[in-house]
Amino acid sequence: MKKLNANTKKSNRRTANTLGMMIIFGIVIVAIYFKLSTSTSPIMKSNSNKTESEALLEKDIENNYPSSPREVIKLYTRIMKNFYNEDLKDEEVNQLATQMRLLYDDELLKNNPLEDYLLELKVEITEYKDASRNIMNEVIEDSDKVKYWTKEDKEYASLTAGYTIKEKDKYTKLFEDFILRKDSQGNWKILGWKLSDKTDLNKTDIE
């Protein structure tokens, strides 16, 4: 057998070392790709494909109730916009209405039984669709603007929200004053609302 000289041995070792490093590098790349494709990607895909209706219906409002009057009105507004701006199936409207009513005070619920509430809601949704009307934007008073008071051992709060309504090519602004009352669990529930006399909320104008 022919002897290998020193240079040949060194060359073979370098080749073997280079090949080994390439194999290790390739294994690392495959492992990283596999981890990303099996863990991160499905989560990102799931979140990106979720509609606003699905997100609202999945919210566990009872166990993760909004922490302040302003947060309650923010969630109320999200659901309301979904009612009027999206093409929802009848069952979706029913389910979202159930979510919405979790934000209502017992007195408001008593004065608006579920059957009557759904009937009126669906009439309003139809009117919005027929008029090509959409809620384009909203602005809600900051937390430091919320007014608090106590009456007959009950805690109340009030704040104003403004909405920009588009009807075909016409834009109008609507402001509403909300009254909330804290229930026995310490949650702020919507007691009622009415049209406001305010014309702005001292914030960036809603367009």
Secondary structure, DSSP 4 states (H G I P E B T S, - for coil): -PPPPHHHHHHHHHHHHHHHHHHHHHHHHHHHHHHIIIIIHHHHHHHHH--HHHHHHH--TTTS--SSHHHHHHHHHHHHHHHHHS---HHHHHHHHHHHHTTB-HHHHHHS-HHHHHHHHHHHHHHHHHTTEEEEEEEE--GGG-EEEEETTEEEEEEEEEEEEEETTEEEEEEEEEEEEE-TTS-EEEEEEEE-S-S--SSSPP-
